[in-house]
Amino acid sequence: MRPSLSKLEKDLQNARQTWIQQKSKRDLLLQEREEILQKLQELEVQKEKLDKVRLLLQKSADYARQQSKEQLEMLVSNALQYVFGPSFRFSIALSDPSSKNVSAEFYAVTEWEGRTIENKPQDARGGGVVDIISLALRIAVLESMRPRMEGSIILDEPGKHVSEDFIVPMVEFLRSISESLDRQILMVTHNTHLSESADQAYHVRLRSGESEVTPVRRLDN
């Protein structure tokens, strides 16, 4: 039995409605797809910008780190050369800047008979070198702080391991630091060369549990 014309028309109408509904869903999916692709493209652009910013910040940090390294090397090298002579210099070896934790190793470098010798400060020429390096690093860090921290430099037994052969150059180094940085240096010392080089010295003695402070007469007074 053949279907009636009215049934065929009804089936055709149903099919047309189904097609319209499916087409609407397809158009909606295509629109969502375009929106997603557009958002993905925008995210790619943002990612590219962020990568460039990250790279710029990394290069800036590396440059600042390198500048600080070179400045510290120069300042401490000047101190070593002032006290021990021109064959000494200070070197800093930084770890890979791409690593999570950046570390630094310090070296005292000397030139001897055409050879370059690197030692850890504590192993170089006894304790005198490490004393000067430590002193110079503290002063360099103090001067690099921003805003600048005013006030005196307070030292406890500076150069206690520096030999008698180099204590006088160390005194001259401290005096030049005081004059060039316009800072008063206050120090506690048992070294007579250091105490005699001071503009004013005091002898502190413990008597009956109390500190007795006595001005020391200057040699030129």
Buried (B, 14 or more C-beta within 10 A) or exposed (E): EEEEEEEEEEEEEEEEEEEEEEEEEEEEEEEEEEEEEEEEEEEEEEEEEEEEEEEEEEEEEBEEBEEBBEEBBEBBBBBBBBBBEEEBBBBBEBEEEEEEEEEEEBBBBBEEEEEEEEBEBEEBBEBBBBBBBBBBBEBBEBBEEEEEEEEEBEBEEBBEEBEEEBBBBBBEBBBEBBEEBEBEBEBEBEBEBBBEBBEEBEEEEEEEEEEEEEEEEEEEE
